Amino acid sequence: MIISVLYLLGRRVLALGLLRFRTERSKDLEIVVLKHQLAILRRQVVHPHLTDADRIFLTAASRLLSRRRWSVFFVRLARENRSWGYLRIQGELAGLRISVSATTVRRVLARAGLDPSGGRFGLIWRDFVRAQAHSLLATDFLTVDIVFLERLYVLFFIEVDTRRVHFAGVTSHPTGAWVTQQARNLAIRMGDSLSARKFLIRDRDAKFTGTFDQVFRSEAIRVIRTPVRAPRANAYAKRFVGTLRRECLDWILILGRRHLESVVQEYLAHYNAHWLHRGLDLHPPCPERVRPRSMPGQAPRRILRQDRLGGLMHEYTAAA
C-alpha cells in the first residue's frame, strides 16, 4: 500500500515538473481536452470507485485549491439533492468508501449556508416546468396600441415542450365570454393532441373566468394559476411576447384589428415553421415542416429567399 502511494505521488511530481517546459498554448489545449473527457466520464459513471491512493491524492489536491473550486469534488451532493440531510449524505459517501463522520458533514453544510437537516427540499417552479414540459400548455394576453389610440388584446396559447404557438384571436374588449369561446375553439382545433396536455398555466387576470377553466377541466387538464406579480412563473409565454415585439410589432404601425390579426398570423407562420430555437437543438416548433438539410460537405447549388411582412423577415431554403 505504501509503495503504491509513493509510486503515484512520484508520477504526479514528474508530470508537474514536465509541465514547466511546455508552452502555455499546449497546456491550455490539454486542459480543455481533459475537461471534455471528464464530462464524458461523469455522464457514464454514476458512482465512481476510488482507491486509497485516489482519496489521498484528491485530499492533497483539494488543499491547493481555493474553497470556491471544491465543487469539482463530491461536496456538491447537498446542492444537487436538496432533500438529503447530513445523515443521507454520510451514507452516500460511505457507499463511495469515503469515511466521514455525520458531525463533520453537518458542520460543513452549516458553514456553506445549507440546512443540514434537508430543509432545502422543495420542488422549485423551474424544475417542475422542465420535468412536465411535455404536458404543459400556457396562455397569456399581449396588448398592442394602434395608430388610432385604441388598445387591442391578442390571446395566444403556447405548447411548452415544442414552443408551438396557437393564435386564439384579437379583440378590443376581452370579456370572459369571448375568452371562453376562444378556449373552446382551441380545443376543437387541437383535437386529440390536446389530450396529451395535463396542465394549463395562466396568470390571475380577471378575464380568465371560471367557465374558461371549465373548458380545460372537461379535457382533464388542470389549470395552474401563477403567483401574484410573478411573470417568471409563465416564462415561456412572456418570452414569446418579447420575441414578437422585438422582431415584428415594434417595427410595424398597426391600423386596426384585422391588420393586427394578419400581421400576427403571418409572423406565427414564420415562427412555428422556420424560427430556430436553441432549446430545440436549432429546430423550429413544427418539425413536420422542416425541410431536409444538405448532406455534410454538400453545399446547395441555389438558395431561395422568401420575404415575410414586406421584407421585415427573410427565410432561406435550398432550391430542389
C-alpha positions in Angstrom: 0.0 0.0 0.0 2.7 2.5 1.0 4.7 1.6 -2.1 1.8 2.2 -4.4 1.1 5.6 -2.9 4.7 6.6 -3.2 4.7 5.5 -6.8 1.6 7.5 -7.6 2.9 10.6 -5.9 6.2 10.2 -7.7 4.4 10.1 -11.1 2.5 13.2 -10.2 5.6 15.1 -9.3 7.3 14.2 -12.5 4.3 15.2 -14.5 4.2 18.6 -12.8 7.9 19.1 -13.5 7.4 18.4 -17.2 4.7 21.0 -17.4 7.3 23.7 -16.7 8.9 23.1 -20.1 5.7 23.2 -22.2 4.2 26.2 -23.8 1.1 27.9 -22.4 -0.9 27.1 -25.5 -0.3 23.3 -25.3 -1.2 23.4 -21.6 -4.5 25.2 -22.3 -5.3 22.7 -25.0 -4.6 19.7 -22.8 -6.8 21.2 -20.0 -9.7 21.6 -22.5 -9.3 18.0 -23.6 -9.1 16.7 -20.1 -12.2 18.7 -19.0 -14.1 17.2 -22.0 -13.0 13.7 -21.1 -14.1 14.3 -17.5 -17.6 15.4 -18.6 -18.0 12.3 -20.7 -17.0 10.1 -17.8 -19.4 11.8 -15.5 -22.3 11.0 -17.8 -21.3 7.3 -17.9 -20.3 6.7 -14.3 -22.8 7.3 -11.6 -20.8 6.1 -8.6 -17.0 6.2 -9.2 -14.9 3.6 -7.4 -12.0 5.2 -5.6 -8.9 3.5 -4.3 -7.0 4.6 -1.2 -4.4 6.3 -3.4 -7.1 8.2 -5.2 -8.5 9.5 -2.0 -5.1 10.6 -0.8 -4.4 12.4 -4.0 -7.8 14.2 -4.1 -7.4 15.2 -0.4 -4.0 16.7 -1.0 -5.1 18.4 -4.2 -8.1 20.0 -2.5 -5.8 21.8 -0.1 -4.1 23.5 -3.0 -7.4 24.8 -4.5 -9.4 27.7 -3.2 -12.7 26.8 -1.4 -14.8 28.0 -4.3 -13.2 25.4 -6.5 -14.1 22.5 -4.2 -17.2 21.8 -6.4 -15.1 19.7 -8.6 -15.1 17.1 -5.8 -18.0 15.4 -4.1 -19.1 18.3 -1.9 -21.8 19.2 -4.4 -24.1 16.4 -3.1 -26.1 18.7 -0.9 -26.8 21.2 -3.6 -27.7 18.7 -6.2 -30.0 16.8 -3.8 -31.9 19.3 -1.8 -33.9 16.7 0.1 -30.8 15.0 1.5 -29.9 15.6 5.2 -26.5 15.2 6.6 -27.1 11.5 7.5 -28.1 10.7 4.0 -25.0 12.4 2.6 -22.9 10.5 5.1 -24.4 7.3 3.8 -23.9 8.2 0.2 -20.2 9.0 0.9 -19.9 5.6 2.7 -21.2 4.0 -0.4 -18.3 5.6 -2.2 -16.0 4.2 0.5 -15.3 7.6 1.9 -15.3 7.5 5.7 -16.5 10.7 7.3 -18.5 11.4 10.5 -22.0 12.7 10.5 -20.9 15.6 12.7 -18.3 16.7 10.1 -20.9 16.6 7.3 -23.3 18.7 9.4 -20.6 21.2 10.2 -19.5 21.6 6.5 -23.1 22.1 5.4 -23.7 24.7 8.1 -20.5 26.6 7.0 -21.7 26.6 3.4 -25.0 28.1 4.5 -27.1 25.0 3.8 -29.6 23.4 6.1 -28.1 20.1 7.3 -31.5 18.6 8.1 -32.6 18.6 4.4 -34.8 21.6 4.7 -33.6 22.6 1.3 -36.1 20.3 -0.2 -38.9 21.7 -2.2 -39.7 21.4 -5.9 -38.9 24.8 -7.4 -41.0 26.0 -10.2 -38.3 25.8 -12.8 -37.7 22.1 -12.1 -41.4 21.5 -12.3 -41.7 23.1 -15.7 -38.8 21.2 -17.1 -40.0 17.9 -15.8 -43.6 18.4 -17.1 -42.8 20.4 -20.2 -44.3 17.7 -22.5 -47.7 18.0 -20.7 -47.7 21.8 -20.2 -49.8 24.4 -22.1 -49.5 28.1 -21.3 -51.6 31.1 -22.2 -51.4 34.9 -21.9 -52.5 38.2 -23.4 -50.5 40.6 -25.5 -51.6 44.3 -25.7 -51.0 46.4 -28.8 -51.7 50.1 -29.1 -52.7 51.0 -32.7 -52.3 54.3 -34.5 -55.8 55.5 -33.7 -55.1 55.3 -29.9 -57.0 52.1 -29.3 -55.7 49.2 -27.4 -56.2 45.7 -28.8 -55.7 42.4 -27.0 -54.1 39.3 -28.5 -54.8 35.9 -26.9 -52.5 33.0 -27.6 -51.5 29.6 -26.3 -48.1 28.0 -26.4 -47.0 24.4 -26.0 -44.1 24.5 -23.6 -42.2 21.4 -24.9 -42.4 22.3 -28.7 -42.7 26.1 -28.3 -45.5 25.9 -30.9 -47.8 28.9 -30.6 -51.6 28.8 -31.3 -53.2 32.1 -32.2 -56.6 32.5 -30.5 -57.8 35.9 -31.6 -57.8 39.7 -31.3 -60.3 41.9 -29.6 -60.7 45.4 -28.1 -63.0 44.1 -25.4 -61.7 40.8 -23.9 -64.7 39.8 -21.9 -65.0 36.5 -20.1 -67.4 35.1 -22.6 -65.0 36.0 -25.5 -62.0 34.3 -23.8 -64.1 31.2 -23.0 -65.1 30.9 -26.7 -61.5 31.1 -27.8 -60.7 28.3 -25.4 -63.5 26.2 -27.0 -62.1 27.0 -30.5 -58.6 25.9 -29.4 -60.0 22.6 -28.1 -61.6 21.9 -31.4 -58.5 22.8 -33.5 -56.1 20.8 -31.4 -58.4 17.8 -31.2 -56.7 14.7 -29.8 -53.4 16.4 -29.3 -54.9 18.5 -26.5 -55.4 15.3 -24.5 -51.7 14.9 -24.2 -51.6 18.1 -22.1 -52.2 17.8 -18.4 -51.6 21.3 -17.1 -52.5 24.8 -18.3 -50.5 27.8 -16.9 -52.2 31.2 -16.7 -52.0 34.3 -14.7 -54.7 35.7 -12.4 -56.2 38.1 -14.9 -59.9 38.6 -14.3 -60.5 37.8 -18.0 -59.8 34.2 -17.3 -63.1 33.2 -15.7 -64.4 30.0 -14.2 -66.1 29.0 -17.4 -62.7 29.4 -19.2 -61.1 27.0 -16.7 -64.0 24.6 -17.0 -63.3 24.2 -20.8 -59.9 22.7 -19.9 -61.1 20.7 -16.9 -63.5 18.9 -19.2 -60.4 17.8 -21.2 -58.8 16.5 -18.0 -56.4 19.4 -17.9 -55.6 21.0 -14.5 -55.4 24.8 -14.5 -52.5 26.3 -12.6 -52.6 30.0 -11.7 -49.3 31.8 -11.3 -48.5 33.7 -8.1 -49.3 37.4 -8.0 -46.8 39.6 -9.8 -44.6 36.7 -10.8 -44.1 36.9 -14.6 -41.3 34.3 -14.5 -43.8 31.7 -13.5 -45.2 31.9 -17.1 -41.8 32.5 -18.6 -42.3 30.7 -21.9 -45.4 32.8 -22.8 -43.7 36.0 -21.7 -40.6 35.2 -23.7 -42.7 34.7 -26.8 -44.3 38.1 -26.2 -40.9 39.7 -26.1 -39.8 37.9 -29.3 -42.9 39.0 -31.1 -42.5 42.6 -30.1 -38.7 42.8 -30.9 -38.9 41.1 -34.2 -42.3 42.3 -35.5 -44.6 44.6 -33.7 -42.0 47.2 -32.7 -41.4 47.8 -36.5 -44.9 48.0 -37.8 -47.7 50.6 -37.3 -50.9 48.7 -36.7 -54.0 50.2 -38.2 -56.8 48.1 -36.8 -58.0 44.7 -35.6 -57.9 42.9 -39.0 -54.4 44.3 -39.7 -53.1 43.1 -36.4 -54.6 39.6 -37.0 -53.0 39.4 -40.4 -49.6 40.5 -39.0 -49.6 38.1 -36.1 -50.7 35.2 -38.2 -48.0 35.9 -40.8 -45.4 36.1 -38.1 -46.6 32.8 -36.5 -46.3 31.1 -39.8 -42.6 32.1 -39.7 -42.2 31.4 -36.0 -43.7 27.9 -36.0 -42.2 26.6 -39.2 -38.9 28.4 -39.6 -37.8 30.1 -36.4 -34.9 28.1 -34.9 -34.9 27.6 -31.1 -31.7 27.0 -29.2 -33.7 25.0 -26.7 -34.9 22.7 -29.5 -31.4 21.9 -31.0 -31.9 24.7 -33.6 -35.2 23.2 -34.9 -38.5 25.1 -35.4 -41.5 24.2 -33.2 -43.2 22.2 -36.0 -40.7 19.6 -37.1 -43.1 18.1 -39.7 -42.5 21.3 -41.7 -38.7 21.2 -41.6 -37.1 20.9 -45.0 -34.3 18.2 -45.3 -30.9 19.7 -44.7 -28.0 19.3 -47.1 -25.5 16.5 -46.5 -22.3 17.5 -44.7 -19.8 18.9 -47.2 -22.5 19.2 -49.9 -23.5 22.9 -50.3 -26.8 23.7 -52.1 -26.4 24.9 -55.6 -29.1 27.6 -55.3 -30.6 29.3 -52.3 -34.1 30.8 -52.3 -35.2 33.7 -50.1 -38.8 34.2 -49.1 -39.8 37.6 -47.6 -42.5 38.0 -45.0 -44.2 41.1 -43.8 -42.8 43.3 -46.6 -39.3 42.1 -46.2 -39.2 42.5 -42.4 -38.2 38.8 -42.1 -36.4 36.6 -44.5 -36.5 32.8 -44.8 -33.8 30.9 -46.8 -34.3 27.5 -48.3 -32.2 25.3 -50.6 -33.7 25.0 -54.1 -34.6 21.5 -55.2 
